[in-house]
Amino acid sequence: MDKDSTTPHPSRGVYGISVAAELSGVRPQALRMYERKGLIDPARTDGGTRRYSEDDLDRLRRVTDLVDEGVNLAGVKKILQLQDDHAQLHTRAINAEDDRDRLATENATLRQQRTPDPHH
């Protein structure tokens, strides 16, 4: 079986709070507090059970690294927001570059189609 067909997408919530706590090294009470503070936003089942994703665990690692460096939770929230904004802007810049390259190629193709070949 292909690994990609069995590995969930990194943003898909698959871990319950106890597993997420074990994997991240963060107590369940701290996970709940981080959620209340808006630092993480795990998915919820229809019954309201938290489901943490690999992306959530990565974010938790960033939170714990910042807290370990002495940053308070308000500062952590601001840093995470700035990092998220930066990532979005970076993605938009890459998409804009791709669009620019595509349009330049289309423009060159259209110019070639309009310019008669002097050898014919």
Jmol script that loads the backbone (N, CA, C; Angstrom):
load data "model"
ATOM      1  N   MET A   1       0.846  -1.185   0.000  1.00  0.00           N
ATOM      2  CA  MET A   1       0.000   0.000   0.000  1.00  0.00           C
ATOM      3  C   MET A   1       0.885   1.240   0.000  1.00  0.00           C
ATOM      4  N   ASP A   2       0.521   2.255  -0.759  1.00  0.00           N
ATOM      5  CA  ASP A   2       1.272   3.498  -0.858  1.00  0.00           C
ATOM      6  C   ASP A   2       1.187   4.257   0.463  1.00  0.00           C
ATOM      7  N   LYS A   3       2.337   4.741   0.946  1.00  0.00           N
ATOM      8  CA  LYS A   3       2.384   5.453   2.226  1.00  0.00           C
ATOM      9  C   LYS A   3       1.467   6.671   2.228  1.00  0.00           C
ATOM     10  N   ASP A   4       1.402   7.384   1.095  1.00  0.00           N
ATOM     11  CA  ASP A   4       0.581   8.590   1.047  1.00  0.00           C
ATOM     12  C   ASP A   4      -0.892   8.294   1.263  1.00  0.00           C
ATOM     13  N   SER A   5      -1.344   7.086   0.909  1.00  0.00           N
ATOM     14  CA  SER A   5      -2.759   6.776   1.063  1.00  0.00           C
ATOM     15  C   SER A   5      -3.099   6.438   2.517  1.00  0.00           C
ATOM     16  N   THR A   6      -2.094   6.127   3.353  1.00  0.00           N
ATOM     17  CA  THR A   6      -2.359   5.785   4.741  1.00  0.00           C
ATOM     18  C   THR A   6      -1.962   6.899   5.710  1.00  0.00           C
ATOM     19  N   THR A   7      -1.183   7.863   5.269  1.00  0.00           N
ATOM     20  CA  THR A   7      -0.740   8.955   6.123  1.00  0.00           C
ATOM     21  C   THR A   7      -1.721  10.113   6.012  1.00  0.00           C
ATOM     22  N   PRO A   8      -2.307  10.533   7.149  1.00  0.00           N
ATOM     23  CA  PRO A   8      -3.255  11.650   7.075  1.00  0.00           C
ATOM     24  C   PRO A   8      -2.545  12.952   6.729  1.00  0.00           C
ATOM     25  N   HIS A   9      -3.280  13.859   6.133  1.00  0.00           N
ATOM     26  CA  HIS A   9      -2.753  15.193   5.834  1.00  0.00           C
ATOM     27  C   HIS A   9      -2.335  15.847   7.151  1.00  0.00           C
ATOM     28  N   PRO A  10      -1.228  16.619   7.154  1.00  0.00           N
ATOM     29  CA  PRO A  10      -0.729  17.222   8.404  1.00  0.00           C
ATOM     30  C   PRO A  10      -1.738  18.119   9.115  1.00  0.00           C
ATOM     31  N   SER A  11      -2.734  18.614   8.400  1.00  0.00           N
ATOM     32  CA  SER A  11      -3.709  19.497   9.039  1.00  0.00           C
ATOM     33  C   SER A  11      -4.923  18.735   9.576  1.00  0.00           C
ATOM     34  N   ARG A  12      -4.983  17.433   9.328  1.00  0.00           N
ATOM     35  CA  ARG A  12      -6.136  16.633   9.772  1.00  0.00           C
ATOM     36  C   ARG A  12      -5.969  16.233  11.227  1.00  0.00           C
ATOM     37  N   GLY A  13      -6.953  16.567  12.037  1.00  0.00           N
ATOM     38  CA  GLY A  13      -6.910  16.230  13.450  1.00  0.00           C
ATOM     39  C   GLY A  13      -7.135  14.744  13.675  1.00  0.00           C
ATOM     40  N   VAL A  14      -6.142  14.077  14.208  1.00  0.00           N
ATOM     41  CA  VAL A  14      -6.253  12.635  14.422  1.00  0.00           C
ATOM     42  C   VAL A  14      -5.954  12.215  15.860  1.00  0.00           C
ATOM     43  N   TYR A  15      -5.293  13.072  16.645  1.00  0.00           N
ATOM     44  CA  TYR A  15      -4.870  12.693  17.988  1.00  0.00           C
ATOM     45  C   TYR A  15      -5.805  13.281  19.038  1.00  0.00           C
ATOM     46  N   GLY A  16      -6.203  12.444  19.985  1.00  0.00           N
ATOM     47  CA  GLY A  16      -6.947  12.932  21.140  1.00  0.00           C
ATOM     48  C   GLY A  16      -6.023  13.728  22.041  1.00  0.00           C
ATOM     49  N   ILE A  17      -6.602  14.364  23.041  1.00  0.00           N
ATOM     50  CA  ILE A  17      -5.813  15.253  23.900  1.00  0.00           C
ATOM     51  C   ILE A  17      -4.730  14.502  24.664  1.00  0.00           C
ATOM     52  N   SER A  18      -5.009  13.276  25.118  1.00  0.00           N
ATOM     53  CA  SER A  18      -3.990  12.554  25.891  1.00  0.00           C
ATOM     54  C   SER A  18      -2.813  12.162  25.008  1.00  0.00           C
ATOM     55  N   VAL A  19      -3.076  11.757  23.771  1.00  0.00           N
ATOM     56  CA  VAL A  19      -1.994  11.407  22.848  1.00  0.00           C
ATOM     57  C   VAL A  19      -1.222  12.658  22.457  1.00  0.00           C
ATOM     58  N   ALA A  20      -1.939  13.751  22.181  1.00  0.00           N
ATOM     59  CA  ALA A  20      -1.271  15.010  21.835  1.00  0.00           C
ATOM     60  C   ALA A  20      -0.391  15.476  22.992  1.00  0.00           C
ATOM     61  N   ALA A  21      -0.882  15.321  24.213  1.00  0.00           N
ATOM     62  CA  ALA A  21      -0.092  15.708  25.382  1.00  0.00           C
ATOM     63  C   ALA A  21       1.177  14.869  25.465  1.00  0.00           C
ATOM     64  N   GLU A  22       1.035  13.575  25.246  1.00  0.00           N
ATOM     65  CA  GLU A  22       2.201  12.696  25.305  1.00  0.00           C
ATOM     66  C   GLU A  22       3.198  13.019  24.196  1.00  0.00           C
ATOM     67  N   LEU A  23       2.701  13.221  22.981  1.00  0.00           N
ATOM     68  CA  LEU A  23       3.589  13.496  21.845  1.00  0.00           C
ATOM     69  C   LEU A  23       4.280  14.847  21.967  1.00  0.00           C
ATOM     70  N   SER A  24       3.596  15.820  22.547  1.00  0.00           N
ATOM     71  CA  SER A  24       4.153  17.176  22.624  1.00  0.00           C
ATOM     72  C   SER A  24       4.897  17.444  23.923  1.00  0.00           C
ATOM     73  N   GLY A  25       4.660  16.612  24.932  1.00  0.00           N
ATOM     74  CA  GLY A  25       5.268  16.871  26.233  1.00  0.00           C
ATOM     75  C   GLY A  25       4.574  17.987  26.995  1.00  0.00           C
ATOM     76  N   VAL A  26       3.359  18.331  26.579  1.00  0.00           N
ATOM     77  CA  VAL A  26       2.583  19.384  27.221  1.00  0.00           C
ATOM     78  C   VAL A  26       1.393  18.735  27.935  1.00  0.00           C
ATOM     79  N   ARG A  27       1.194  19.084  29.194  1.00  0.00           N
ATOM     80  CA  ARG A  27       0.080  18.498  29.956  1.00  0.00           C
ATOM     81  C   ARG A  27      -1.262  18.880  29.330  1.00  0.00           C
ATOM     82  N   PRO A  28      -2.269  17.997  29.445  1.00  0.00           N
ATOM     83  CA  PRO A  28      -3.597  18.305  28.892  1.00  0.00           C
ATOM     84  C   PRO A  28      -4.162  19.633  29.391  1.00  0.00           C
ATOM     85  N   GLN A  29      -3.912  19.976  30.677  1.00  0.00           N
ATOM     86  CA  GLN A  29      -4.410  21.252  31.204  1.00  0.00           C
ATOM     87  C   GLN A  29      -3.790  22.421  30.451  1.00  0.00           C
ATOM     88  N   ALA A  30      -2.502  22.309  30.133  1.00  0.00           N
ATOM     89  CA  ALA A  30      -1.830  23.376  29.387  1.00  0.00           C
ATOM     90  C   ALA A  30      -2.370  23.438  27.963  1.00  0.00           C
ATOM     91  N   LEU A  31      -2.658  22.292  27.360  1.00  0.00           N
ATOM     92  CA  LEU A  31      -3.247  22.290  26.013  1.00  0.00           C
ATOM     93  C   LEU A  31      -4.572  23.041  26.011  1.00  0.00           C
ATOM     94  N   ARG A  32      -5.390  22.777  27.034  1.00  0.00           N
ATOM     95  CA  ARG A  32      -6.686  23.473  27.123  1.00  0.00           C
ATOM     96  C   ARG A  32      -6.479  24.977  27.307  1.00  0.00           C
ATOM     97  N   MET A  33      -5.501  25.348  28.153  1.00  0.00           N
ATOM     98  CA  MET A  33      -5.222  26.763  28.380  1.00  0.00           C
ATOM     99  C   MET A  33      -4.731  27.427  27.094  1.00  0.00           C
ATOM    100  N   TYR A  34      -3.826  26.762  26.373  1.00  0.00           N
ATOM    101  CA  TYR A  34      -3.325  27.307  25.112  1.00  0.00           C
ATOM    102  C   TYR A  34      -4.468  27.514  24.129  1.00  0.00           C
ATOM    103  N   GLU A  35      -5.417  26.603  24.146  1.00  0.00           N
ATOM    104  CA  GLU A  35      -6.582  26.770  23.274  1.00  0.00           C
ATOM    105  C   GLU A  35      -7.413  27.977  23.716  1.00  0.00           C
ATOM    106  N   ARG A  36      -7.652  28.105  25.012  1.00  0.00           N
ATOM    107  CA  ARG A  36      -8.416  29.260  25.517  1.00  0.00           C
ATOM    108  C   ARG A  36      -7.741  30.578  25.163  1.00  0.00           C
ATOM    109  N   LYS A  37      -6.403  30.581  25.183  1.00  0.00           N
ATOM    110  CA  LYS A  37      -5.629  31.796  24.870  1.00  0.00           C
ATOM    111  C   LYS A  37      -5.522  32.044  23.365  1.00  0.00           C
ATOM    112  N   GLY A  38      -6.009  31.098  22.559  1.00  0.00           N
ATOM    113  CA  GLY A  38      -5.978  31.277  21.103  1.00  0.00           C
ATOM    114  C   GLY A  38      -4.647  30.908  20.462  1.00  0.00           C
ATOM    115  N   LEU A  39      -3.831  30.147  21.180  1.00  0.00           N
ATOM    116  CA  LEU A  39      -2.530  29.756  20.633  1.00  0.00           C
ATOM    117  C   LEU A  39      -2.629  28.538  19.724  1.00  0.00           C
ATOM    118  N   ILE A  40      -3.589  27.680  19.991  1.00  0.00           N
ATOM    119  CA  ILE A  40      -3.852  26.515  19.148  1.00  0.00           C
ATOM    120  C   ILE A  40      -5.350  26.408  18.941  1.00  0.00           C
ATOM    121  N   ASP A  41      -5.721  25.731  17.889  1.00  0.00           N
ATOM    122  CA  ASP A  41      -7.139  25.587  17.561  1.00  0.00           C
ATOM    123  C   ASP A  41      -7.372  24.183  16.998  1.00  0.00           C
ATOM    124  N   PRO A  42      -7.410  23.174  17.891  1.00  0.00           N
ATOM    125  CA  PRO A  42      -7.597  21.820  17.392  1.00  0.00           C
ATOM    126  C   PRO A  42      -8.982  21.635  16.779  1.00  0.00           C
ATOM    127  N   ALA A  43      -9.067  20.679  15.879  1.00  0.00           N
ATOM    128  CA  ALA A  43     -10.362  20.334  15.292  1.00  0.00           C
ATOM    129  C   ALA A  43     -11.239  19.713  16.383  1.00  0.00           C
ATOM    130  N   ARG A  44     -12.510  19.645  16.121  1.00  0.00           N
ATOM    131  CA  ARG A  44     -13.455  19.020  17.053  1.00  0.00           C
ATOM    132  C   ARG A  44     -14.286  17.990  16.306  1.00  0.00           C
ATOM    133  N   THR A  45     -14.565  16.893  16.995  1.00  0.00           N
ATOM    134  CA  THR A  45     -15.486  15.909  16.437  1.00  0.00           C
ATOM    135  C   THR A  45     -16.897  16.459  16.580  1.00  0.00           C
ATOM    136  N   ASP A  46     -17.863  15.773  15.995  1.00  0.00           N
ATOM    137  CA  ASP A  46     -19.259  16.198  16.148  1.00  0.00           C
ATOM    138  C   ASP A  46     -19.669  16.234  17.612  1.00  0.00           C
ATOM    139  N   GLY A  47     -19.058  15.369  18.417  1.00  0.00           N
ATOM    140  CA  GLY A  47     -19.353  15.340  19.842  1.00  0.00           C
ATOM    141  C   GLY A  47     -18.562  16.344  20.663  1.00  0.00           C
ATOM    142  N   GLY A  48     -17.674  17.109  20.022  1.00  0.00           N
ATOM    143  CA  GLY A  48     -16.918  18.153  20.710  1.00  0.00           C
ATOM    144  C   GLY A  48     -15.553  17.727  21.215  1.00  0.00           C
ATOM    145  N   THR A  49     -15.137  16.492  20.924  1.00  0.00           N
ATOM    146  CA  THR A  49     -13.827  16.024  21.368  1.00  0.00           C
ATOM    147  C   THR A  49     -12.726  16.679  20.541  1.00  0.00           C
ATOM    148  N   ARG A  50     -11.700  17.159  21.226  1.00  0.00           N
ATOM    149  CA  ARG A  50     -10.563  17.781  20.530  1.00  0.00           C
ATOM    150  C   ARG A  50      -9.815  16.725  19.731  1.00  0.00           C
ATOM    151  N   ARG A  51      -9.374  17.124  18.530  1.00  0.00           N
ATOM    152  CA  ARG A  51      -8.536  16.274  17.687  1.00  0.00           C
ATOM    153  C   ARG A  51      -7.379  17.115  17.188  1.00  0.00           C
ATOM    154  N   TYR A  52      -6.170  16.734  17.596  1.00  0.00           N
ATOM    155  CA  TYR A  52      -4.965  17.469  17.251  1.00  0.00           C
ATOM    156  C   TYR A  52      -4.312  16.871  16.009  1.00  0.00           C
ATOM    157  N   SER A  53      -3.798  17.744  15.170  1.00  0.00           N
ATOM    158  CA  SER A  53      -3.132  17.334  13.931  1.00  0.00           C
ATOM    159  C   SER A  53      -1.618  17.448  14.099  1.00  0.00           C
ATOM    160  N   GLU A  54      -0.892  16.970  13.102  1.00  0.00           N
ATOM    161  CA  GLU A  54       0.562  17.168  13.087  1.00  0.00           C
ATOM    162  C   GLU A  54       0.887  18.660  13.070  1.00  0.00           C
ATOM    163  N   ASP A  55       0.105  19.441  12.323  1.00  0.00           N
ATOM    164  CA  ASP A  55       0.313  20.897  12.301  1.00  0.00           C
ATOM    165  C   ASP A  55       0.126  21.490  13.697  1.00  0.00           C
ATOM    166  N   ASP A  56      -0.894  21.005  14.432  1.00  0.00           N
ATOM    167  CA  ASP A  56      -1.106  21.473  15.803  1.00  0.00           C
ATOM    168  C   ASP A  56       0.094  21.131  16.685  1.00  0.00           C
ATOM    169  N   LEU A  57       0.615  19.910  16.518  1.00  0.00           N
ATOM    170  CA  LEU A  57       1.775  19.502  17.320  1.00  0.00           C
ATOM    171  C   LEU A  57       2.995  20.352  16.987  1.00  0.00           C
ATOM    172  N   ASP A  58       3.180  20.684  15.709  1.00  0.00           N
ATOM    173  CA  ASP A  58       4.281  21.582  15.328  1.00  0.00           C
ATOM    174  C   ASP A  58       4.113  22.949  15.985  1.00  0.00           C
ATOM    175  N   ARG A  59       2.880  23.445  15.978  1.00  0.00           N
ATOM    176  CA  ARG A  59       2.610  24.740  16.593  1.00  0.00           C
ATOM    177  C   ARG A  59       2.874  24.668  18.102  1.00  0.00           C
ATOM    178  N   LEU A  60       2.485  23.572  18.732  1.00  0.00           N
ATOM    179  CA  LEU A  60       2.753  23.399  20.160  1.00  0.00           C
ATOM    180  C   LEU A  60       4.248  23.417  20.452  1.00  0.00           C
ATOM    181  N   ARG A  61       5.028  22.824  19.566  1.00  0.00           N
ATOM    182  CA  ARG A  61       6.488  22.847  19.748  1.00  0.00           C
ATOM    183  C   ARG A  61       7.004  24.284  19.690  1.00  0.00           C
ATOM    184  N   ARG A  62       6.446  25.073  18.769  1.00  0.00           N
ATOM    185  CA  ARG A  62       6.853  26.479  18.688  1.00  0.00           C
ATOM    186  C   ARG A  62       6.461  27.222  19.961  1.00  0.00           C
ATOM    187  N   VAL A  63       5.249  26.938  20.472  1.00  0.00           N
ATOM    188  CA  VAL A  63       4.790  27.573  21.710  1.00  0.00           C
ATOM    189  C   VAL A  63       5.733  27.223  22.848  1.00  0.00           C
ATOM    190  N   THR A  64       6.022  25.936  23.018  1.00  0.00           N
ATOM    191  CA  THR A  64       6.870  25.533  24.144  1.00  0.00           C
ATOM    192  C   THR A  64       8.292  26.075  23.996  1.00  0.00           C
ATOM    193  N   ASP A  65       8.802  26.134  22.770  1.00  0.00           N
ATOM    194  CA  ASP A  65      10.134  26.718  22.568  1.00  0.00           C
ATOM    195  C   ASP A  65      10.156  28.177  23.000  1.00  0.00           C
ATOM    196  N   LEU A  66       9.122  28.927  22.605  1.00  0.00           N
ATOM    197  CA  LEU A  66       9.069  30.352  22.958  1.00  0.00           C
ATOM    198  C   LEU A  66       8.900  30.540  24.466  1.00  0.00           C
ATOM    199  N   VAL A  67       8.030  29.735  25.081  1.00  0.00           N
ATOM    200  CA  VAL A  67       7.834  29.822  26.531  1.00  0.00           C
ATOM    201  C   VAL A  67       9.139  29.482  27.248  1.00  0.00           C
ATOM    202  N   ASP A  68       9.830  28.455  26.753  1.00  0.00           N
ATOM    203  CA  ASP A  68      11.120  28.073  27.361  1.00  0.00           C
ATOM    204  C   ASP A  68      12.148  29.198  27.244  1.00  0.00           C
ATOM    205  N   GLU A  69      12.012  30.049  26.209  1.00  0.00           N
ATOM    206  CA  GLU A  69      12.920  31.184  26.037  1.00  0.00           C
ATOM    207  C   GLU A  69      12.509  32.381  26.878  1.00  0.00           C
ATOM    208  N   GLY A  70      11.391  32.240  27.617  1.00  0.00           N
ATOM    209  CA  GLY A  70      10.963  33.300  28.516  1.00  0.00           C
ATOM    210  C   GLY A  70       9.901  34.226  27.951  1.00  0.00           C
ATOM    211  N   VAL A  71       9.337  33.903  26.794  1.00  0.00           N
ATOM    212  CA  VAL A  71       8.303  34.747  26.206  1.00  0.00           C
ATOM    213  C   VAL A  71       6.971  34.440  26.903  1.00  0.00           C
ATOM    214  N   ASN A  72       6.249  35.486  27.318  1.00  0.00           N
ATOM    215  CA  ASN A  72       4.944  35.247  27.944  1.00  0.00           C
ATOM    216  C   ASN A  72       3.912  34.872  26.876  1.00  0.00           C
ATOM    217  N   LEU A  73       2.749  34.380  27.297  1.00  0.00           N
ATOM    218  CA  LEU A  73       1.768  33.851  26.346  1.00  0.00           C
ATOM    219  C   LEU A  73       1.229  34.920  25.397  1.00  0.00           C
ATOM    220  N   ALA A  74       1.114  36.159  25.867  1.00  0.00           N
ATOM    221  CA  ALA A  74       0.673  37.229  24.965  1.00  0.00           C
ATOM    222  C   ALA A  74       1.718  37.443  23.867  1.00  0.00           C
ATOM    223  N   GLY A  75       2.979  37.409  24.264  1.00  0.00           N
ATOM    224  CA  GLY A  75       4.055  37.538  23.282  1.00  0.00           C
ATOM    225  C   GLY A  75       4.089  36.362  22.331  1.00  0.00           C
ATOM    226  N   VAL A  76       3.870  35.162  22.861  1.00  0.00           N
ATOM    227  CA  VAL A  76       3.832  33.958  22.020  1.00  0.00           C
ATOM    228  C   VAL A  76       2.735  34.098  20.977  1.00  0.00           C
ATOM    229  N   LYS A  77       1.567  34.557  21.416  1.00  0.00           N
ATOM    230  CA  LYS A  77       0.439  34.705  20.483  1.00  0.00           C
ATOM    231  C   LYS A  77       0.792  35.682  19.361  1.00  0.00           C
ATOM    232  N   LYS A  78       1.416  36.791  19.717  1.00  0.00           N
ATOM    233  CA  LYS A  78       1.791  37.802  18.714  1.00  0.00           C
ATOM    234  C   LYS A  78       2.842  37.245  17.754  1.00  0.00           C
ATOM    235  N   ILE A  79       3.841  36.551  18.293  1.00  0.00           N
ATOM    236  CA  ILE A  79       4.885  35.967  17.444  1.00  0.00           C
ATOM    237  C   ILE A  79       4.284  34.949  16.482  1.00  0.00           C
ATOM    238  N   LEU A  80       3.407  34.089  16.993  1.00  0.00           N
ATOM    239  CA  LEU A  80       2.771  33.084  16.126  1.00  0.00           C
ATOM    240  C   LEU A  80       1.950  33.754  15.024  1.00  0.00           C
ATOM    241  N   GLN A  81       1.241  34.829  15.387  1.00  0.00           N
ATOM    242  CA  GLN A  81       0.442  35.537  14.384  1.00  0.00           C
ATOM    243  C   GLN A  81       1.346  36.150  13.318  1.00  0.00           C
ATOM    244  N   LEU A  82       2.454  36.746  13.732  1.00  0.00           N
ATOM    245  CA  LEU A  82       3.399  37.315  12.769  1.00  0.00           C
ATOM    246  C   LEU A  82       4.004  36.227  11.882  1.00  0.00           C
ATOM    247  N   GLN A  83       4.318  35.073  12.466  1.00  0.00           N
ATOM    248  CA  GLN A  83       4.845  33.964  11.670  1.00  0.00           C
ATOM    249  C   GLN A  83       3.803  33.463  10.674  1.00  0.00           C
ATOM    250  N   ASP A  84       2.551  33.367  11.124  1.00  0.00           N
ATOM    251  CA  ASP A  84       1.475  32.939  10.222  1.00  0.00           C
ATOM    252  C   ASP A  84       1.292  33.945   9.090  1.00  0.00           C
ATOM    253  N   ASP A  85       1.304  35.235   9.432  1.00  0.00           N
ATOM    254  CA  ASP A  85       1.169  36.284   8.414  1.00  0.00           C
ATOM    255  C   ASP A  85       2.325  36.205   7.420  1.00  0.00           C
ATOM    256  N   HIS A  86       3.526  36.006   7.922  1.00  0.00           N
ATOM    257  CA  HIS A  86       4.695  35.902   7.057  1.00  0.00           C
ATOM    258  C   HIS A  86       4.555  34.727   6.100  1.00  0.00           C
ATOM    259  N   ALA A  87       4.113  33.587   6.611  1.00  0.00           N
ATOM    260  CA  ALA A  87       3.943  32.399   5.766  1.00  0.00           C
ATOM    261  C   ALA A  87       2.902  32.652   4.677  1.00  0.00           C
ATOM    262  N   GLN A  88       1.805  33.319   5.039  1.00  0.00           N
ATOM    263  CA  GLN A  88       0.776  33.639   4.044  1.00  0.00           C
ATOM    264  C   GLN A  88       1.309  34.593   2.986  1.00  0.00           C
ATOM    265  N   LEU A  89       2.041  35.611   3.404  1.00  0.00           N
ATOM    266  CA  LEU A  89       2.623  36.555   2.448  1.00  0.00           C
ATOM    267  C   LEU A  89       3.639  35.869   1.543  1.00  0.00           C
ATOM    268  N   HIS A  90       4.413  34.968   2.103  1.00  0.00           N
ATOM    269  CA  HIS A  90       5.390  34.226   1.315  1.00  0.00           C
ATOM    270  C   HIS A  90       4.679  33.383   0.250  1.00  0.00           C
ATOM    271  N   THR A  91       3.619  32.711   0.644  1.00  0.00           N
ATOM    272  CA  THR A  91       2.840  31.911  -0.315  1.00  0.00           C
ATOM    273  C   THR A  91       2.248  32.801  -1.402  1.00  0.00           C
ATOM    274  N   ARG A  92       1.715  33.950  -1.001  1.00  0.00           N
ATOM    275  CA  ARG A  92       1.156  34.872  -1.997  1.00  0.00           C
ATOM    276  C   ARG A  92       2.234  35.377  -2.950  1.00  0.00           C
ATOM    277  N   ALA A  93       3.424  35.649  -2.437  1.00  0.00           N
ATOM    278  CA  ALA A  93       4.522  36.112  -3.291  1.00  0.00           C
ATOM    279  C   ALA A  93       4.919  35.034  -4.295  1.00  0.00           C
ATOM    280  N   ILE A  94       5.000  33.795  -3.837  1.00  0.00           N
ATOM    281  CA  ILE A  94       5.334  32.692  -4.745  1.00  0.00           C
ATOM    282  C   ILE A  94       4.254  32.542  -5.811  1.00  0.00           C
ATOM    283  N   ASN A  95       2.994  32.622  -5.401  1.00  0.00           N
ATOM    284  CA  ASN A  95       1.900  32.524  -6.370  1.00  0.00           C
ATOM    285  C   ASN A  95       1.940  33.670  -7.369  1.00  0.00           C
ATOM    286  N   ALA A  96       2.278  34.875  -6.895  1.00  0.00           N
ATOM    287  CA  ALA A  96       2.374  36.024  -7.795  1.00  0.00           C
ATOM    288  C   ALA A  96       3.513  35.827  -8.799  1.00  0.00           C
ATOM    289  N   GLU A  97       4.626  35.293  -8.336  1.00  0.00           N
ATOM    290  CA  GLU A  97       5.750  35.017  -9.242  1.00  0.00           C
ATOM    291  C   GLU A  97       5.356  33.967 -10.279  1.00  0.00           C
ATOM    292  N   ASP A  98       4.661  32.941  -9.840  1.00  0.00           N
ATOM    293  CA  ASP A  98       4.196  31.908 -10.777  1.00  0.00           C
ATOM    294  C   ASP A  98       3.244  32.506 -11.816  1.00  0.00           C
ATOM    295  N   ASP A  99       2.323  33.368 -11.352  1.00  0.00           N
ATOM    296  CA  ASP A  99       1.398  34.032 -12.272  1.00  0.00           C
ATOM    297  C   ASP A  99       2.150  34.913 -13.261  1.00  0.00           C
ATOM    298  N   ARG A 100       3.137  35.657 -12.757  1.00  0.00           N
ATOM    299  CA  ARG A 100       3.930  36.525 -13.621  1.00  0.00           C
ATOM    300  C   ARG A 100       4.642  35.702 -14.691  1.00  0.00           C
ATOM    301  N   ASP A 101       5.257  34.606 -14.291  1.00  0.00           N
ATOM    302  CA  ASP A 101       5.971  33.754 -15.249  1.00  0.00           C
ATOM    303  C   ASP A 101       5.011  33.163 -16.284  1.00  0.00           C
ATOM    304  N   ARG A 102       3.847  32.723 -15.817  1.00  0.00           N
ATOM    305  CA  ARG A 102       2.849  32.151 -16.728  1.00  0.00           C
ATOM    306  C   ARG A 102       2.373  33.204 -17.726  1.00  0.00           C
ATOM    307  N   LEU A 103       2.106  34.403 -17.238  1.00  0.00           N
ATOM    308  CA  LEU A 103       1.646  35.471 -18.128  1.00  0.00           C
ATOM    309  C   LEU A 103       2.727  35.889 -19.116  1.00  0.00           C
ATOM    310  N   ALA A 104       3.971  35.913 -18.673  1.00  0.00           N
ATOM    311  CA  ALA A 104       5.068  36.250 -19.581  1.00  0.00           C
ATOM    312  C   ALA A 104       5.172  35.209 -20.697  1.00  0.00           C
ATOM    313  N   THR A 105       5.021  33.953 -20.337  1.00  0.00           N
ATOM    314  CA  THR A 105       5.063  32.884 -21.344  1.00  0.00           C
ATOM    315  C   THR A 105       3.892  33.012 -22.316  1.00  0.00           C
ATOM    316  N   GLU A 106       2.706  33.265 -21.787  1.00  0.00           N
ATOM    317  CA  GLU A 106       1.533  33.436 -22.646  1.00  0.00           C
ATOM    318  C   GLU A 106       1.705  34.649 -23.562  1.00  0.00           C
ATOM    319  N   ASN A 107       2.253  35.733 -23.021  1.00  0.00           N
ATOM    320  CA  ASN A 107       2.479  36.943 -23.797  1.00  0.00           C
ATOM    321  C   ASN A 107       3.469  36.671 -24.936  1.00  0.00           C
ATOM    322  N   ALA A 108       4.543  35.947 -24.643  1.00  0.00           N
ATOM    323  CA  ALA A 108       5.534  35.618 -25.676  1.00  0.00           C
ATOM    324  C   ALA A 108       4.915  34.740 -26.746  1.00  0.00           C
ATOM    325  N   THR A 109       4.077  33.803 -26.352  1.00  0.00           N
ATOM    326  CA  THR A 109       3.405  32.929 -27.316  1.00  0.00           C
ATOM    327  C   THR A 109       2.484  33.738 -28.215  1.00  0.00           C
ATOM    328  N   LEU A 110       1.737  34.660 -27.631  1.00  0.00           N
ATOM    329  CA  LEU A 110       0.831  35.498 -28.425  1.00  0.00           C
ATOM    330  C   LEU A 110       1.617  36.384 -29.392  1.00  0.00           C
ATOM    331  N   ARG A 111       2.740  36.922 -28.945  1.00  0.00           N
ATOM    332  CA  ARG A 111       3.571  37.751 -29.842  1.00  0.00           C
ATOM    333  C   ARG A 111       4.082  36.935 -31.020  1.00  0.00           C
ATOM    334  N   GLN A 112       4.509  35.705 -30.748  1.00  0.00           N
ATOM    335  CA  GLN A 112       4.996  34.838 -31.829  1.00  0.00           C
ATOM    336  C   GLN A 112       3.880  34.531 -32.820  1.00  0.00           C
ATOM    337  N   GLN A 113       2.680  34.357 -32.320  1.00  0.00           N
ATOM    338  CA  GLN A 113       1.555  34.041 -33.198  1.00  0.00           C
ATOM    339  C   GLN A 113       1.182  35.232 -34.074  1.00  0.00           C
ATOM    340  N   ARG A 114       1.361  36.456 -33.582  1.00  0.00           N
ATOM    341  CA  ARG A 114       1.001  37.656 -34.328  1.00  0.00           C
ATOM    342  C   ARG A 114       2.087  38.107 -35.282  1.00  0.00           C
ATOM    343  N   THR A 115       3.326  37.768 -34.999  1.00  0.00           N
ATOM    344  CA  THR A 115       4.443  38.205 -35.838  1.00  0.00           C
ATOM    345  C   THR A 115       4.637  37.209 -36.970  1.00  0.00           C
ATOM    346  N   PRO A 116       4.517  37.684 -38.209  1.00  0.00           N
ATOM    347  CA  PRO A 116       4.692  36.757 -39.336  1.00  0.00           C
ATOM    348  C   PRO A 116       6.161  36.298 -39.418  1.00  0.00           C
ATOM    349  N   ASP A 117       6.314  35.051 -39.804  1.00  0.00           N
ATOM    350  CA  ASP A 117       7.647  34.462 -39.968  1.00  0.00           C
ATOM    351  C   ASP A 117       8.230  34.980 -41.283  1.00  0.00           C
ATOM    352  N   PRO A 118       9.371  35.694 -41.246  1.00  0.00           N
ATOM    353  CA  PRO A 118       9.913  36.277 -42.467  1.00  0.00           C
ATOM    354  C   PRO A 118      10.438  35.210 -43.445  1.00  0.00           C
ATOM    355  N   HIS A 119      10.599  33.990 -43.031  1.00  0.00           N
ATOM    356  CA  HIS A 119      11.111  32.933 -43.885  1.00  0.00           C
ATOM    357  C   HIS A 119      10.010  32.234 -44.677  1.00  0.00           C
ATOM    358  N   HIS A 120       8.760  32.623 -44.533  1.00  0.00           N
ATOM    359  CA  HIS A 120       7.665  31.970 -45.254  1.00  0.00           C
ATOM    360  C   HIS A 120       7.059  32.876 -46.260  1.00  0.00           C
TER     361      HIS A 120
END
end "model"
wireframe off; spacefill off
backbone 0.3
color backbone group
